[in-house]
Amino acid sequence: MMPTPVAAPITGIVWKILVSVGDSITPEQPVMILESMKMEVPVCSPCGGVIRSIDVSVGQAVEDGDSVASVTT
Protein backbone atom coordinates (compact mmCIF):
# COMPACT_ATOMS: atom_id res chain seq x y z
CA MET A 1 0.00 0.00 0.00
CA MET A 2 1.30 3.44 -0.92
CA PRO A 3 1.87 5.87 1.97
CA THR A 4 -0.44 8.88 2.16
CA PRO A 5 1.39 12.19 2.58
CA VAL A 6 0.54 14.56 5.42
CA ALA A 7 0.77 18.10 4.03
CA ALA A 8 1.52 21.37 5.80
CA PRO A 9 -1.63 23.53 5.72
CA ILE A 10 0.35 26.78 5.91
CA THR A 11 3.88 28.15 5.54
CA GLY A 12 5.65 28.14 8.89
CA ILE A 13 8.25 26.61 11.19
CA VAL A 14 7.91 23.15 12.74
CA TRP A 15 7.41 23.91 16.43
CA LYS A 16 6.56 20.51 17.90
CA ILE A 17 6.26 16.93 16.58
CA LEU A 18 3.50 15.01 18.37
CA VAL A 19 3.99 11.48 16.96
CA SER A 20 6.77 9.01 16.23
CA VAL A 21 7.33 6.55 13.38
CA GLY A 22 5.25 3.44 14.07
CA ASP A 23 2.53 5.25 16.04
CA SER A 24 -1.09 4.39 15.20
CA ILE A 25 -3.19 7.48 14.51
CA THR A 26 -6.81 8.33 13.76
CA PRO A 27 -8.19 10.50 10.92
CA GLU A 28 -7.69 14.23 11.58
CA GLN A 29 -5.32 13.55 14.49
CA PRO A 30 -2.71 16.31 14.87
CA VAL A 31 0.76 14.98 14.07
CA MET A 32 2.72 18.20 14.59
CA ILE A 33 2.34 21.91 15.33
CA LEU A 34 3.62 24.68 13.07
CA GLU A 35 4.30 28.23 14.19
CA SER A 36 3.24 30.86 11.70
CA MET A 37 2.88 34.57 12.40
CA LYS A 38 2.97 33.85 16.17
CA MET A 39 0.07 31.37 15.88
CA GLU A 40 0.21 27.64 16.56
CA VAL A 41 -1.30 25.70 13.65
CA PRO A 42 -1.92 21.93 13.94
CA VAL A 43 -1.00 19.66 11.03
CA CYS A 44 -3.60 16.87 10.95
CA SER A 45 -3.45 13.51 9.22
CA PRO A 46 -5.90 13.11 6.32
CA CYS A 47 -6.47 9.45 7.31
CA GLY A 48 -5.99 6.93 10.06
CA GLY A 49 -3.17 4.41 9.99
CA VAL A 50 0.45 4.08 11.04
CA ILE A 51 3.08 6.83 10.80
CA ARG A 52 5.66 5.57 8.28
CA SER A 53 7.92 8.63 8.12
CA ILE A 54 8.44 12.05 9.60
CA ASP A 55 10.04 14.15 6.89
CA VAL A 56 10.88 17.31 8.87
CA SER A 57 12.55 18.27 12.13
CA VAL A 58 11.79 20.82 14.83
CA GLY A 59 12.87 24.28 13.71
CA GLN A 60 12.62 23.47 10.00
CA ALA A 61 10.79 25.88 7.68
CA VAL A 62 8.02 24.38 5.53
CA GLU A 63 5.87 25.76 2.75
CA ASP A 64 2.11 25.35 2.33
CA GLY A 65 1.52 21.91 0.80
CA ASP A 66 4.93 20.42 1.69
CA SER A 67 4.82 16.78 2.79
CA VAL A 68 5.83 16.68 6.47
CA ALA A 69 5.07 13.01 7.20
CA SER A 70 3.49 9.91 5.65
CA VAL A 71 0.85 7.47 6.87
CA THR A 72 0.11 3.92 5.73
CA THR A 73 -3.50 2.85 6.14
mmCIF file of the N, C-alpha and C atoms, coordinates in Angstrom:
data_MODEL
# 
_entry.id   MODEL 
# 
loop_
_atom_site.group_PDB 
_atom_site.id 
_atom_site.type_symbol 
_atom_site.label_atom_id 
_atom_site.label_alt_id 
_atom_site.label_comp_id 
_atom_site.label_asym_id 
_atom_site.label_entity_id 
_atom_site.label_seq_id 
_atom_site.pdbx_PDB_ins_code 
_atom_site.Cartn_x 
_atom_site.Cartn_y 
_atom_site.Cartn_z 
_atom_site.occupancy 
_atom_site.B_iso_or_equiv 
_atom_site.pdbx_formal_charge 
_atom_site.auth_seq_id 
_atom_site.auth_comp_id 
_atom_site.auth_asym_id 
_atom_site.auth_atom_id 
_atom_site.pdbx_PDB_model_num 
ATOM 1   N N  . MET A 1 1  ? 0.841  -1.185 0.000  1.00 0.00 ? 1  MET A N  1 
ATOM 2   C CA . MET A 1 1  ? 0.000  0.000  0.000  1.00 0.00 ? 1  MET A CA 1 
ATOM 3   C C  . MET A 1 1  ? 0.887  1.250  0.000  1.00 0.00 ? 1  MET A C  1 
ATOM 4   N N  . MET A 1 2  ? 0.533  2.205  -0.822 1.00 0.00 ? 2  MET A N  1 
ATOM 5   C CA . MET A 1 2  ? 1.304  3.444  -0.923 1.00 0.00 ? 2  MET A CA 1 
ATOM 6   C C  . MET A 1 2  ? 1.034  4.333  0.294  1.00 0.00 ? 2  MET A C  1 
ATOM 7   N N  . PRO A 1 3  ? 2.077  4.947  0.850  1.00 0.00 ? 3  PRO A N  1 
ATOM 8   C CA . PRO A 1 3  ? 1.867  5.867  1.966  1.00 0.00 ? 3  PRO A CA 1 
ATOM 9   C C  . PRO A 1 3  ? 1.105  7.113  1.509  1.00 0.00 ? 3  PRO A C  1 
ATOM 10  N N  . THR A 1 4  ? 0.289  7.641  2.398  1.00 0.00 ? 4  THR A N  1 
ATOM 11  C CA . THR A 1 4  ? -0.443 8.879  2.156  1.00 0.00 ? 4  THR A CA 1 
ATOM 12  C C  . THR A 1 4  ? 0.348  10.031 2.772  1.00 0.00 ? 4  THR A C  1 
ATOM 13  N N  . PRO A 1 5  ? 0.652  11.074 2.001  1.00 0.00 ? 5  PRO A N  1 
ATOM 14  C CA . PRO A 1 5  ? 1.391  12.194 2.576  1.00 0.00 ? 5  PRO A CA 1 
ATOM 15  C C  . PRO A 1 5  ? 0.521  13.030 3.515  1.00 0.00 ? 5  PRO A C  1 
ATOM 16  N N  . VAL A 1 6  ? 1.164  13.588 4.523  1.00 0.00 ? 6  VAL A N  1 
ATOM 17  C CA . VAL A 1 6  ? 0.537  14.563 5.416  1.00 0.00 ? 6  VAL A CA 1 
ATOM 18  C C  . VAL A 1 6  ? 1.137  15.911 5.020  1.00 0.00 ? 6  VAL A C  1 
ATOM 19  N N  . ALA A 1 7  ? 0.286  16.831 4.570  1.00 0.00 ? 7  ALA A N  1 
ATOM 20  C CA . ALA A 1 7  ? 0.770  18.103 4.026  1.00 0.00 ? 7  ALA A CA 1 
ATOM 21  C C  . ALA A 1 7  ? 0.630  19.246 5.023  1.00 0.00 ? 7  ALA A C  1 
ATOM 22  N N  . ALA A 1 8  ? 1.586  20.146 4.987  1.00 0.00 ? 8  ALA A N  1 
ATOM 23  C CA . ALA A 1 8  ? 1.523  21.366 5.799  1.00 0.00 ? 8  ALA A CA 1 
ATOM 24  C C  . ALA A 1 8  ? 0.382  22.241 5.278  1.00 0.00 ? 8  ALA A C  1 
ATOM 25  N N  . PRO A 1 9  ? -0.513 22.708 6.164  1.00 0.00 ? 9  PRO A N  1 
ATOM 26  C CA . PRO A 1 9  ? -1.631 23.529 5.718  1.00 0.00 ? 9  PRO A CA 1 
ATOM 27  C C  . PRO A 1 9  ? -1.277 25.008 5.528  1.00 0.00 ? 9  PRO A C  1 
ATOM 28  N N  . ILE A 1 10 ? -0.057 25.369 5.918  1.00 0.00 ? 10 ILE A N  1 
ATOM 29  C CA . ILE A 1 10 ? 0.345  26.781 5.909  1.00 0.00 ? 10 ILE A CA 1 
ATOM 30  C C  . ILE A 1 10 ? 1.876  26.843 5.909  1.00 0.00 ? 10 ILE A C  1 
ATOM 31  N N  . THR A 1 11 ? 2.438  27.929 5.452  1.00 0.00 ? 11 THR A N  1 
ATOM 32  C CA . THR A 1 11 ? 3.879  28.154 5.543  1.00 0.00 ? 11 THR A CA 1 
ATOM 33  C C  . THR A 1 11 ? 4.229  28.494 6.985  1.00 0.00 ? 11 THR A C  1 
ATOM 34  N N  . GLY A 1 12 ? 5.259  27.865 7.510  1.00 0.00 ? 12 GLY A N  1 
ATOM 35  C CA . GLY A 1 12 ? 5.646  28.138 8.892  1.00 0.00 ? 12 GLY A CA 1 
ATOM 36  C C  . GLY A 1 12 ? 6.886  27.359 9.293  1.00 0.00 ? 12 GLY A C  1 
ATOM 37  N N  . ILE A 1 13 ? 7.111  27.307 10.592 1.00 0.00 ? 13 ILE A N  1 
ATOM 38  C CA . ILE A 1 13 ? 8.248  26.614 11.194 1.00 0.00 ? 13 ILE A CA 1 
ATOM 39  C C  . ILE A 1 13 ? 7.706  25.464 12.030 1.00 0.00 ? 13 ILE A C  1 
ATOM 40  N N  . VAL A 1 14 ? 8.324  24.281 11.906 1.00 0.00 ? 14 VAL A N  1 
ATOM 41  C CA . VAL A 1 14 ? 7.911  23.148 12.739 1.00 0.00 ? 14 VAL A CA 1 
ATOM 42  C C  . VAL A 1 14 ? 8.255  23.480 14.188 1.00 0.00 ? 14 VAL A C  1 
ATOM 43  N N  . TRP A 1 15 ? 7.235  23.541 15.027 1.00 0.00 ? 15 TRP A N  1 
ATOM 44  C CA . TRP A 1 15 ? 7.406  23.909 16.428 1.00 0.00 ? 15 TRP A CA 1 
ATOM 45  C C  . TRP A 1 15 ? 7.480  22.689 17.323 1.00 0.00 ? 15 TRP A C  1 
ATOM 46  N N  . LYS A 1 16 ? 6.610  21.692 17.056 1.00 0.00 ? 16 LYS A N  1 
ATOM 47  C CA . LYS A 1 16 ? 6.563  20.505 17.903 1.00 0.00 ? 16 LYS A CA 1 
ATOM 48  C C  . LYS A 1 16 ? 6.062  19.320 17.085 1.00 0.00 ? 16 LYS A C  1 
ATOM 49  N N  . ILE A 1 17 ? 6.704  18.171 17.228 1.00 0.00 ? 17 ILE A N  1 
ATOM 50  C CA . ILE A 1 17 ? 6.263  16.929 16.581 1.00 0.00 ? 17 ILE A CA 1 
ATOM 51  C C  . ILE A 1 17 ? 5.580  16.083 17.650 1.00 0.00 ? 17 ILE A C  1 
ATOM 52  N N  . LEU A 1 18 ? 4.338  15.669 17.372 1.00 0.00 ? 18 LEU A N  1 
ATOM 53  C CA . LEU A 1 18 ? 3.504  15.008 18.372 1.00 0.00 ? 18 LEU A CA 1 
ATOM 54  C C  . LEU A 1 18 ? 3.482  13.487 18.260 1.00 0.00 ? 18 LEU A C  1 
ATOM 55  N N  . VAL A 1 19 ? 4.021  12.928 17.188 1.00 0.00 ? 19 VAL A N  1 
ATOM 56  C CA . VAL A 1 19 ? 3.986  11.482 16.956 1.00 0.00 ? 19 VAL A CA 1 
ATOM 57  C C  . VAL A 1 19 ? 5.372  10.978 16.603 1.00 0.00 ? 19 VAL A C  1 
ATOM 58  N N  . SER A 1 20 ? 5.520  9.661  16.626 1.00 0.00 ? 20 SER A N  1 
ATOM 59  C CA . SER A 1 20 ? 6.766  9.006  16.232 1.00 0.00 ? 20 SER A CA 1 
ATOM 60  C C  . SER A 1 20 ? 6.472  7.982  15.144 1.00 0.00 ? 20 SER A C  1 
ATOM 61  N N  . VAL A 1 21 ? 7.484  7.606  14.386 1.00 0.00 ? 21 VAL A N  1 
ATOM 62  C CA . VAL A 1 21 ? 7.333  6.554  13.385 1.00 0.00 ? 21 VAL A CA 1 
ATOM 63  C C  . VAL A 1 21 ? 6.847  5.287  14.092 1.00 0.00 ? 21 VAL A C  1 
ATOM 64  N N  . GLY A 1 22 ? 5.824  4.656  13.504 1.00 0.00 ? 22 GLY A N  1 
ATOM 65  C CA . GLY A 1 22 ? 5.254  3.443  14.072 1.00 0.00 ? 22 GLY A CA 1 
ATOM 66  C C  . GLY A 1 22 ? 4.014  3.678  14.911 1.00 0.00 ? 22 GLY A C  1 
ATOM 67  N N  . ASP A 1 23 ? 3.728  4.942  15.261 1.00 0.00 ? 23 ASP A N  1 
ATOM 68  C CA . ASP A 1 23 ? 2.526  5.249  16.044 1.00 0.00 ? 23 ASP A CA 1 
ATOM 69  C C  . ASP A 1 23 ? 1.269  5.026  15.209 1.00 0.00 ? 23 ASP A C  1 
ATOM 70  N N  . SER A 1 24 ? 0.230  4.479  15.837 1.00 0.00 ? 24 SER A N  1 
ATOM 71  C CA . SER A 1 24 ? -1.092 4.387  15.200 1.00 0.00 ? 24 SER A CA 1 
ATOM 72  C C  . SER A 1 24 ? -1.819 5.699  15.439 1.00 0.00 ? 24 SER A C  1 
ATOM 73  N N  . ILE A 1 25 ? -2.472 6.211  14.385 1.00 0.00 ? 25 ILE A N  1 
ATOM 74  C CA . ILE A 1 25 ? -3.187 7.477  14.511 1.00 0.00 ? 25 ILE A CA 1 
ATOM 75  C C  . ILE A 1 25 ? -4.581 7.336  13.914 1.00 0.00 ? 25 ILE A C  1 
ATOM 76  N N  . THR A 1 26 ? -5.435 8.284  14.257 1.00 0.00 ? 26 THR A N  1 
ATOM 77  C CA . THR A 1 26 ? -6.806 8.326  13.756 1.00 0.00 ? 26 THR A CA 1 
ATOM 78  C C  . THR A 1 26 ? -6.933 9.446  12.722 1.00 0.00 ? 26 THR A C  1 
ATOM 79  N N  . PRO A 1 27 ? -7.982 9.402  11.881 1.00 0.00 ? 27 PRO A N  1 
ATOM 80  C CA . PRO A 1 27 ? -8.186 10.495 10.921 1.00 0.00 ? 27 PRO A CA 1 
ATOM 81  C C  . PRO A 1 27 ? -8.297 11.844 11.642 1.00 0.00 ? 27 PRO A C  1 
ATOM 82  N N  . GLU A 1 28 ? -7.681 12.854 11.073 1.00 0.00 ? 28 GLU A N  1 
ATOM 83  C CA . GLU A 1 28 ? -7.694 14.227 11.577 1.00 0.00 ? 28 GLU A CA 1 
ATOM 84  C C  . GLU A 1 28 ? -6.932 14.411 12.888 1.00 0.00 ? 28 GLU A C  1 
ATOM 85  N N  . GLN A 1 29 ? -6.152 13.407 13.291 1.00 0.00 ? 29 GLN A N  1 
ATOM 86  C CA . GLN A 1 29 ? -5.324 13.549 14.495 1.00 0.00 ? 29 GLN A CA 1 
ATOM 87  C C  . GLN A 1 29 ? -4.158 14.479 14.196 1.00 0.00 ? 29 GLN A C  1 
ATOM 88  N N  . PRO A 1 30 ? -3.882 15.459 15.070 1.00 0.00 ? 30 PRO A N  1 
ATOM 89  C CA . PRO A 1 30 ? -2.708 16.313 14.873 1.00 0.00 ? 30 PRO A CA 1 
ATOM 90  C C  . PRO A 1 30 ? -1.421 15.499 14.989 1.00 0.00 ? 30 PRO A C  1 
ATOM 91  N N  . VAL A 1 31 ? -0.522 15.679 14.035 1.00 0.00 ? 31 VAL A N  1 
ATOM 92  C CA . VAL A 1 31 ? 0.762  14.983 14.070 1.00 0.00 ? 31 VAL A CA 1 
ATOM 93  C C  . VAL A 1 31 ? 1.917  15.918 14.409 1.00 0.00 ? 31 VAL A C  1 
ATOM 94  N N  . MET A 1 32 ? 1.713  17.210 14.198 1.00 0.00 ? 32 MET A N  1 
ATOM 95  C CA . MET A 1 32 ? 2.716  18.198 14.586 1.00 0.00 ? 32 MET A CA 1 
ATOM 96  C C  . MET A 1 32 ? 2.066  19.575 14.657 1.00 0.00 ? 32 MET A C  1 
ATOM 97  N N  . ILE A 1 33 ? 2.808  20.517 15.207 1.00 0.00 ? 33 ILE A N  1 
ATOM 98  C CA . ILE A 1 33 ? 2.344  21.906 15.334 1.00 0.00 ? 33 ILE A CA 1 
ATOM 99  C C  . ILE A 1 33 ? 3.333  22.800 14.599 1.00 0.00 ? 33 ILE A C  1 
ATOM 100 N N  . LEU A 1 34 ? 2.800  23.665 13.739 1.00 0.00 ? 34 LEU A N  1 
ATOM 101 C CA . LEU A 1 34 ? 3.617  24.679 13.069 1.00 0.00 ? 34 LEU A CA 1 
ATOM 102 C C  . LEU A 1 34 ? 3.407  26.009 13.764 1.00 0.00 ? 34 LEU A C  1 
ATOM 103 N N  . GLU A 1 35 ? 4.420  26.853 13.715 1.00 0.00 ? 35 GLU A N  1 
ATOM 104 C CA . GLU A 1 35 ? 4.301  28.227 14.188 1.00 0.00 ? 35 GLU A CA 1 
ATOM 105 C C  . GLU A 1 35 ? 4.343  29.114 12.962 1.00 0.00 ? 35 GLU A C  1 
ATOM 106 N N  . SER A 1 36 ? 3.315  29.943 12.829 1.00 0.00 ? 36 SER A N  1 
ATOM 107 C CA . SER A 1 36 ? 3.245  30.862 11.700 1.00 0.00 ? 36 SER A CA 1 
ATOM 108 C C  . SER A 1 36 ? 2.632  32.167 12.172 1.00 0.00 ? 36 SER A C  1 
ATOM 109 N N  . MET A 1 37 ? 3.366  33.237 12.013 1.00 0.00 ? 37 MET A N  1 
ATOM 110 C CA . MET A 1 37 ? 2.883  34.567 12.404 1.00 0.00 ? 37 MET A CA 1 
ATOM 111 C C  . MET A 1 37 ? 2.407  34.575 13.863 1.00 0.00 ? 37 MET A C  1 
ATOM 112 N N  . LYS A 1 38 ? 3.212  33.926 14.730 1.00 0.00 ? 38 LYS A N  1 
ATOM 113 C CA . LYS A 1 38 ? 2.966  33.853 16.169 1.00 0.00 ? 38 LYS A CA 1 
ATOM 114 C C  . LYS A 1 38 ? 1.716  33.066 16.536 1.00 0.00 ? 38 LYS A C  1 
ATOM 115 N N  . MET A 1 39 ? 1.206  32.249 15.600 1.00 0.00 ? 39 MET A N  1 
ATOM 116 C CA . MET A 1 39 ? 0.067  31.369 15.879 1.00 0.00 ? 39 MET A CA 1 
ATOM 117 C C  . MET A 1 39 ? 0.550  29.923 15.805 1.00 0.00 ? 39 MET A C  1 
ATOM 118 N N  . GLU A 1 40 ? -0.055 29.066 16.629 1.00 0.00 ? 40 GLU A N  1 
ATOM 119 C CA . GLU A 1 40 ? 0.211  27.638 16.561 1.00 0.00 ? 40 GLU A CA 1 
ATOM 120 C C  . GLU A 1 40 ? -0.840 26.999 15.664 1.00 0.00 ? 40 GLU A C  1 
ATOM 121 N N  . VAL A 1 41 ? -0.394 26.292 14.633 1.00 0.00 ? 41 VAL A N  1 
ATOM 122 C CA . VAL A 1 41 ? -1.299 25.695 13.648 1.00 0.00 ? 41 VAL A CA 1 
ATOM 123 C C  . VAL A 1 41 ? -1.072 24.181 13.623 1.00 0.00 ? 41 VAL A C  1 
ATOM 124 N N  . PRO A 1 42 ? -2.104 23.380 13.974 1.00 0.00 ? 42 PRO A N  1 
ATOM 125 C CA . PRO A 1 42 ? -1.919 21.933 13.936 1.00 0.00 ? 42 PRO A CA 1 
ATOM 126 C C  . PRO A 1 42 ? -1.867 21.413 12.505 1.00 0.00 ? 42 PRO A C  1 
ATOM 127 N N  . VAL A 1 43 ? -1.049 20.382 12.297 1.00 0.00 ? 43 VAL A N  1 
ATOM 128 C CA . VAL A 1 43 ? -0.998 19.657 11.032 1.00 0.00 ? 43 VAL A CA 1 
ATOM 129 C C  . VAL A 1 43 ? -1.665 18.314 11.308 1.00 0.00 ? 43 VAL A C  1 
ATOM 130 N N  . CYS A 1 44 ? -2.812 18.065 10.678 1.00 0.00 ? 44 CYS A N  1 
ATOM 131 C CA . CYS A 1 44 ? -3.597 16.870 10.955 1.00 0.00 ? 44 CYS A CA 1 
ATOM 132 C C  . CYS A 1 44 ? -3.471 15.859 9.824  1.00 0.00 ? 44 CYS A C  1 
ATOM 133 N N  . SER A 1 45 ? -3.519 14.584 10.203 1.00 0.00 ? 45 SER A N  1 
ATOM 134 C CA . SER A 1 45 ? -3.451 13.510 9.216  1.00 0.00 ? 45 SER A CA 1 
ATOM 135 C C  . SER A 1 45 ? -4.752 13.440 8.424  1.00 0.00 ? 45 SER A C  1 
ATOM 136 N N  . PRO A 1 46 ? -4.676 13.225 7.113  1.00 0.00 ? 46 PRO A N  1 
ATOM 137 C CA . PRO A 1 46 ? -5.897 13.112 6.321  1.00 0.00 ? 46 PRO A CA 1 
ATOM 138 C C  . PRO A 1 46 ? -6.595 11.760 6.501  1.00 0.00 ? 46 PRO A C  1 
ATOM 139 N N  . CYS A 1 47 ? -5.896 10.791 7.152  1.00 0.00 ? 47 CYS A N  1 
ATOM 140 C CA . CYS A 1 47 ? -6.473 9.453  7.312  1.00 0.00 ? 47 CYS A CA 1 
ATOM 141 C C  . CYS A 1 47 ? -5.889 8.794  8.556  1.00 0.00 ? 47 CYS A C  1 
ATOM 142 N N  . GLY A 1 48 ? -6.524 7.728  8.977  1.00 0.00 ? 48 GLY A N  1 
ATOM 143 C CA . GLY A 1 48 ? -5.986 6.934  10.064 1.00 0.00 ? 48 GLY A CA 1 
ATOM 144 C C  . GLY A 1 48 ? -4.980 5.933  9.527  1.00 0.00 ? 48 GLY A C  1 
ATOM 145 N N  . GLY A 1 49 ? -4.151 5.405  10.405 1.00 0.00 ? 49 GLY A N  1 
ATOM 146 C CA . GLY A 1 49 ? -3.173 4.406  9.986  1.00 0.00 ? 49 GLY A CA 1 
ATOM 147 C C  . GLY A 1 49 ? -1.968 4.425  10.893 1.00 0.00 ? 49 GLY A C  1 
ATOM 148 N N  . VAL A 1 50 ? -0.811 4.152  10.304 1.00 0.00 ? 50 VAL A N  1 
ATOM 149 C CA . VAL A 1 50 ? 0.448  4.084  11.040 1.00 0.00 ? 50 VAL A CA 1 
ATOM 150 C C  . VAL A 1 50 ? 1.424  5.088  10.429 1.00 0.00 ? 50 VAL A C  1 
ATOM 151 N N  . ILE A 1 51 ? 2.074  5.874  11.276 1.00 0.00 ? 51 ILE A N  1 
ATOM 152 C CA . ILE A 1 51 ? 3.079  6.835  10.802 1.00 0.00 ? 51 ILE A CA 1 
ATOM 153 C C  . ILE A 1 51 ? 4.266  6.053  10.230 1.00 0.00 ? 51 ILE A C  1 
ATOM 154 N N  . ARG A 1 52 ? 4.556  6.261  8.953  1.00 0.00 ? 52 ARG A N  1 
ATOM 155 C CA . ARG A 1 52 ? 5.661  5.574  8.277  1.00 0.00 ? 52 ARG A CA 1 
ATOM 156 C C  . ARG A 1 52 ? 6.915  6.437  8.215  1.00 0.00 ? 52 ARG A C  1 
ATOM 157 N N  . SER A 1 53 ? 6.742  7.753  8.129  1.00 0.00 ? 53 SER A N  1 
ATOM 158 C CA . SER A 1 53 ? 7.921  8.626  8.116  1.00 0.00 ? 53 SER A CA 1 
ATOM 159 C C  . SER A 1 53 ? 7.542  9.992  8.651  1.00 0.00 ? 53 SER A C  1 
ATOM 160 N N  . ILE A 1 54 ? 8.541  10.641 9.230  1.00 0.00 ? 54 ILE A N  1 
ATOM 161 C CA . ILE A 1 54 ? 8.444  12.051 9.598  1.00 0.00 ? 54 ILE A CA 1 
ATOM 162 C C  . ILE A 1 54 ? 9.539  12.729 8.797  1.00 0.00 ? 54 ILE A C  1 
ATOM 163 N N  . ASP A 1 55 ? 9.136  13.616 7.897  1.00 0.00 ? 55 ASP A N  1 
ATOM 164 C CA . ASP A 1 55 ? 10.043 14.154 6.887  1.00 0.00 ? 55 ASP A CA 1 
ATOM 165 C C  . ASP A 1 55 ? 10.646 15.510 7.231  1.00 0.00 ? 55 ASP A C  1 
ATOM 166 N N  . VAL A 1 56 ? 10.379 16.002 8.444  1.00 0.00 ? 56 VAL A N  1 
ATOM 167 C CA . VAL A 1 56 ? 10.878 17.311 8.869  1.00 0.00 ? 56 VAL A CA 1 
ATOM 168 C C  . VAL A 1 56 ? 11.412 17.192 10.290 1.00 0.00 ? 56 VAL A C  1 
ATOM 169 N N  . SER A 1 57 ? 12.069 18.233 10.749 1.00 0.00 ? 57 SER A N  1 
ATOM 170 C CA . SER A 1 57 ? 12.553 18.269 12.131 1.00 0.00 ? 57 SER A CA 1 
ATOM 171 C C  . SER A 1 57 ? 12.134 19.586 12.776 1.00 0.00 ? 57 SER A C  1 
ATOM 172 N N  . VAL A 1 58 ? 12.151 19.603 14.093 1.00 0.00 ? 58 VAL A N  1 
ATOM 173 C CA . VAL A 1 58 ? 11.790 20.815 14.834 1.00 0.00 ? 58 VAL A CA 1 
ATOM 174 C C  . VAL A 1 58 ? 12.711 21.948 14.394 1.00 0.00 ? 58 VAL A C  1 
ATOM 175 N N  . GLY A 1 59 ? 12.113 23.106 14.132 1.00 0.00 ? 59 GLY A N  1 
ATOM 176 C CA . GLY A 1 59 ? 12.865 24.279 13.705 1.00 0.00 ? 59 GLY A CA 1 
ATOM 177 C C  . GLY A 1 59 ? 12.961 24.438 12.200 1.00 0.00 ? 59 GLY A C  1 
ATOM 178 N N  . GLN A 1 60 ? 12.538 23.424 11.465 1.00 0.00 ? 60 GLN A N  1 
ATOM 179 C CA . GLN A 1 60 ? 12.621 23.468 10.001 1.00 0.00 ? 60 GLN A CA 1 
ATOM 180 C C  . GLN A 1 60 ? 11.491 24.308 9.419  1.00 0.00 ? 60 GLN A C  1 
ATOM 181 N N  . ALA A 1 61 ? 11.801 25.098 8.397  1.00 0.00 ? 61 ALA A N  1 
ATOM 182 C CA . ALA A 1 61 ? 10.788 25.882 7.680  1.00 0.00 ? 61 ALA A CA 1 
ATOM 183 C C  . ALA A 1 61 ? 10.104 24.987 6.653  1.00 0.00 ? 61 ALA A C  1 
ATOM 184 N N  . VAL A 1 62 ? 8.782  25.116 6.540  1.00 0.00 ? 62 VAL A N  1 
ATOM 185 C CA . VAL A 1 62 ? 8.016  24.379 5.534  1.00 0.00 ? 62 VAL A CA 1 
ATOM 186 C C  . VAL A 1 62 ? 7.100  25.344 4.796  1.00 0.00 ? 62 VAL A C  1 
ATOM 187 N N  . GLU A 1 63 ? 6.775  24.971 3.583  1.00 0.00 ? 63 GLU A N  1 
ATOM 188 C CA . GLU A 1 63 ? 5.866  25.759 2.753  1.00 0.00 ? 63 GLU A CA 1 
ATOM 189 C C  . GLU A 1 63 ? 4.486  25.097 2.743  1.00 0.00 ? 63 GLU A C  1 
ATOM 190 N N  . ASP A 1 64 ? 3.468  25.867 2.480  1.00 0.00 ? 64 ASP A N  1 
ATOM 191 C CA . ASP A 1 64 ? 2.108  25.355 2.326  1.00 0.00 ? 64 ASP A CA 1 
ATOM 192 C C  . ASP A 1 64 ? 2.110  24.216 1.307  1.00 0.00 ? 64 ASP A C  1 
ATOM 193 N N  . GLY A 1 65 ? 1.605  23.047 1.701  1.00 0.00 ? 65 GLY A N  1 
ATOM 194 C CA . GLY A 1 65 ? 1.525  21.909 0.796  1.00 0.00 ? 65 GLY A CA 1 
ATOM 195 C C  . GLY A 1 65 ? 2.700  20.947 0.867  1.00 0.00 ? 65 GLY A C  1 
ATOM 196 N N  . ASP A 1 66 ? 3.796  21.332 1.546  1.00 0.00 ? 66 ASP A N  1 
ATOM 197 C CA . ASP A 1 66 ? 4.930  20.416 1.690  1.00 0.00 ? 66 ASP A CA 1 
ATOM 198 C C  . ASP A 1 66 ? 4.514  19.167 2.454  1.00 0.00 ? 66 ASP A C  1 
ATOM 199 N N  . SER A 1 67 ? 5.041  18.021 2.053  1.00 0.00 ? 67 SER A N  1 
ATOM 200 C CA . SER A 1 67 ? 4.823  16.778 2.792  1.00 0.00 ? 67 SER A CA 1 
ATOM 201 C C  . SER A 1 67 ? 5.693  16.809 4.038  1.00 0.00 ? 67 SER A C  1 
ATOM 202 N N  . VAL A 1 68 ? 5.080  16.646 5.208  1.00 0.00 ? 68 VAL A N  1 
ATOM 203 C CA . VAL A 1 68 ? 5.830  16.678 6.471  1.00 0.00 ? 68 VAL A CA 1 
ATOM 204 C C  . VAL A 1 68 ? 5.927  15.303 7.115  1.00 0.00 ? 68 VAL A C  1 
ATOM 205 N N  . ALA A 1 69 ? 5.074  14.373 6.673  1.00 0.00 ? 69 ALA A N  1 
ATOM 206 C CA . ALA A 1 69 ? 5.067  13.006 7.197  1.00 0.00 ? 69 ALA A CA 1 
ATOM 207 C C  . ALA A 1 69 ? 4.305  12.131 6.209  1.00 0.00 ? 69 ALA A C  1 
ATOM 208 N N  . SER A 1 70 ? 4.321  10.810 6.459  1.00 0.00 ? 70 SER A N  1 
ATOM 209 C CA . SER A 1 70 ? 3.493  9.914  5.653  1.00 0.00 ? 70 SER A CA 1 
ATOM 210 C C  . SER A 1 70 ? 2.850  8.877  6.558  1.00 0.00 ? 70 SER A C  1 
ATOM 211 N N  . VAL A 1 71 ? 1.665  8.422  6.111  1.00 0.00 ? 71 VAL A N  1 
ATOM 212 C CA . VAL A 1 71 ? 0.855  7.472  6.870  1.00 0.00 ? 71 VAL A CA 1 
ATOM 213 C C  . VAL A 1 71 ? 0.495  6.306  5.933  1.00 0.00 ? 71 VAL A C  1 
ATOM 214 N N  . THR A 1 72 ? 0.593  5.086  6.453  1.00 0.00 ? 72 THR A N  1 
ATOM 215 C CA . THR A 1 72 ? 0.109  3.919  5.725  1.00 0.00 ? 72 THR A CA 1 
ATOM 216 C C  . THR A 1 72 ? -1.177 3.449  6.378  1.00 0.00 ? 72 THR A C  1 
ATOM 217 N N  . THR A 1 73 ? -2.218 3.271  5.579  1.00 0.00 ? 73 THR A N  1 
ATOM 218 C CA . THR A 1 73 ? -3.502 2.851  6.142  1.00 0.00 ? 73 THR A CA 1 
ATOM 219 C C  . THR A 1 73 ? -3.573 1.350  6.250  1.00 0.00 ? 73 THR A C  1 
# 
